[in-house]
Amino acid sequence: MQTLTLFMLLRSQPAWLRLSRQARQDFIAAEVAPILARYPAVTLRFFDAEAFTSRCTDVAVWTAQDLKSWSFLMDALRDTAFFSAPYYEVVDIIPALENAYAEYDAEAA
């Protein structure tokens, strides 16, 4: 299976913004990092967007080698304040396959 890339548009919530920067870092280290470590088939890159758009404040770019790992990771995150306090609102998730047309062209030829 091709690697799935998911662009998750996030909007930080007042509960997150009220935390000190140190408290935010502590939360990520204590709650989010262990979940990411449990699912090595999924990686995360995080981008700040609030200076450029009002649609979202952050973009999480996930890559997943399999859908089960992706799904389980999301379930685990939902059990944390990341989504339940909520610290972040998911605005949109855009799944994509990198250069899928090239793979299609190669197989169709």
C-alpha positions as a Markdown table, in Angstrom:
| # | Residue | x | y | z |
|---|---|---|---|---|
| 1 | Met | 0.0 | 0.0 | 0.0 |
| 2 | Gln | 1.1 | 3.5 | -0.7 |
| 3 | Thr | 1.9 | 5.8 | 2.2 |
| 4 | Leu | -1.2 | 7.9 | 3.0 |
| 5 | Thr | -0.6 | 11.6 | 3.8 |
| 6 | Leu | -3.2 | 13.4 | 5.8 |
| 7 | Phe | -3.4 | 17.2 | 6.1 |
| 8 | Met | -5.2 | 17.9 | 9.3 |
| 9 | Leu | -6.3 | 21.5 | 9.7 |
| 10 | Leu | -6.6 | 22.5 | 13.4 |
| 11 | Arg | -7.9 | 25.4 | 15.3 |
| 12 | Ser | -6.4 | 26.0 | 18.8 |
| 13 | Gln | -9.0 | 26.5 | 21.4 |
| 14 | Pro | -9.1 | 29.0 | 24.4 |
| 15 | Ala | -8.3 | 26.1 | 26.8 |
| 16 | Trp | -5.0 | 25.5 | 25.0 |
| 17 | Leu | -4.2 | 29.2 | 24.7 |
| 18 | Arg | -4.7 | 29.8 | 28.4 |
| 19 | Leu | -2.0 | 27.2 | 29.2 |
| 20 | Ser | 1.5 | 28.6 | 29.7 |
| 21 | Arg | 4.0 | 27.6 | 27.0 |
| 22 | Gln | 5.7 | 25.3 | 29.5 |
| 23 | Ala | 2.4 | 23.6 | 30.3 |
| 24 | Arg | 1.8 | 23.1 | 26.6 |
| 25 | Gln | 5.2 | 21.5 | 26.2 |
| 26 | Asp | 4.6 | 19.3 | 29.3 |
| 27 | Phe | 1.2 | 18.1 | 27.9 |
| 28 | Ile | 2.7 | 17.2 | 24.5 |
| 29 | Ala | 5.6 | 15.3 | 26.3 |
| 30 | Ala | 3.3 | 13.5 | 28.7 |
| 31 | Glu | 0.2 | 12.8 | 26.7 |
| 32 | Val | 0.9 | 13.0 | 22.9 |
| 33 | Ala | 4.5 | 11.8 | 22.5 |
| 34 | Pro | 3.8 | 8.4 | 24.2 |
| 35 | Ile | 0.9 | 7.9 | 21.8 |
| 36 | Leu | 3.1 | 8.7 | 18.8 |
| 37 | Ala | 5.7 | 6.3 | 20.1 |
| 38 | Arg | 3.1 | 3.5 | 20.2 |
| 39 | Tyr | 2.4 | 3.9 | 16.5 |
| 40 | Pro | 5.7 | 4.1 | 14.6 |
| 41 | Ala | 3.9 | 3.5 | 11.3 |
| 42 | Val | 2.5 | 7.1 | 11.7 |
| 43 | Thr | 4.6 | 10.2 | 11.7 |
| 44 | Leu | 3.7 | 13.8 | 12.4 |
| 45 | Arg | 5.0 | 17.2 | 11.3 |
| 46 | Phe | 3.4 | 20.3 | 12.8 |
| 47 | Phe | 3.1 | 23.7 | 11.0 |
| 48 | Asp | 1.9 | 27.1 | 12.4 |
| 49 | Ala | -0.6 | 28.8 | 10.1 |
| 50 | Glu | -2.3 | 31.4 | 12.3 |
| 51 | Ala | -0.2 | 34.3 | 10.8 |
| 52 | Phe | -1.4 | 33.5 | 7.3 |
| 53 | Thr | -5.1 | 32.3 | 7.5 |
| 54 | Ser | -8.2 | 32.6 | 9.6 |
| 55 | Arg | -9.4 | 29.1 | 8.6 |
| 56 | Cys | -7.0 | 27.2 | 10.9 |
| 57 | Thr | -4.2 | 28.0 | 13.4 |
| 58 | Asp | -2.1 | 24.9 | 12.7 |
| 59 | Val | -1.6 | 22.2 | 10.1 |
| 60 | Ala | -0.7 | 18.7 | 11.2 |
| 61 | Val | 0.8 | 16.7 | 8.4 |
| 62 | Trp | 0.6 | 13.0 | 9.1 |
| 63 | Thr | 2.0 | 10.1 | 7.1 |
| 64 | Ala | 0.6 | 6.6 | 7.8 |
| 65 | Gln | 1.9 | 3.3 | 6.5 |
| 66 | Asp | -1.3 | 1.6 | 7.3 |
| 67 | Leu | -4.9 | 2.6 | 8.1 |
| 68 | Lys | -5.1 | 0.6 | 11.3 |
| 69 | Ser | -2.2 | 2.5 | 12.9 |
| 70 | Trp | -3.7 | 5.8 | 11.8 |
| 71 | Ser | -7.2 | 4.9 | 13.2 |
| 72 | Phe | -5.8 | 3.6 | 16.5 |
| 73 | Leu | -3.6 | 6.6 | 16.9 |
| 74 | Met | -6.6 | 9.0 | 16.4 |
| 75 | Asp | -8.7 | 7.0 | 18.9 |
| 76 | Ala | -5.9 | 7.3 | 21.4 |
| 77 | Leu | -5.6 | 11.0 | 20.9 |
| 78 | Arg | -9.4 | 11.4 | 21.3 |
| 79 | Asp | -8.9 | 10.0 | 24.8 |
| 80 | Thr | -6.7 | 13.0 | 25.7 |
| 81 | Ala | -7.4 | 16.7 | 26.3 |
| 82 | Phe | -5.9 | 17.3 | 22.8 |
| 83 | Phe | -9.3 | 16.7 | 21.4 |
| 84 | Ser | -11.5 | 16.3 | 24.5 |
| 85 | Ala | -10.8 | 19.5 | 26.5 |
| 86 | Pro | -10.8 | 20.5 | 23.7 |
| 87 | Tyr | -7.3 | 22.0 | 23.1 |
| 88 | Tyr | -7.8 | 21.7 | 19.4 |
| 89 | Glu | -10.8 | 21.6 | 17.0 |
| 90 | Val | -10.3 | 19.6 | 13.8 |
| 91 | Val | -11.4 | 21.9 | 11.0 |
| 92 | Asp | -10.8 | 19.5 | 8.1 |
| 93 | Ile | -8.8 | 16.4 | 7.2 |
| 94 | Ile | -7.5 | 16.1 | 3.7 |
| 95 | Pro | -6.2 | 12.7 | 2.8 |
| 96 | Ala | -3.8 | 12.4 | -0.2 |
| 97 | Leu | -1.5 | 10.0 | -2.0 |
| 98 | Glu | 1.8 | 11.5 | -3.2 |
| 99 | Asn | 2.3 | 11.2 | -6.9 |
| 100 | Ala | -0.6 | 8.7 | -7.2 |
| 101 | Tyr | -0.9 | 9.6 | -10.9 |
| 102 | Ala | 2.6 | 8.3 | -11.6 |
| 103 | Glu | 1.9 | 4.9 | -10.0 |
| 104 | Tyr | -1.4 | 4.7 | -12.0 |
| 105 | Asp | 0.5 | 5.6 | -15.2 |
| 106 | Ala | 3.1 | 3.0 | -14.5 |
| 107 | Glu | 0.6 | 0.2 | -13.9 |
| 108 | Ala | -1.7 | 1.3 | -16.8 |
| 109 | Ala | 1.2 | 1.2 | -19.3 |
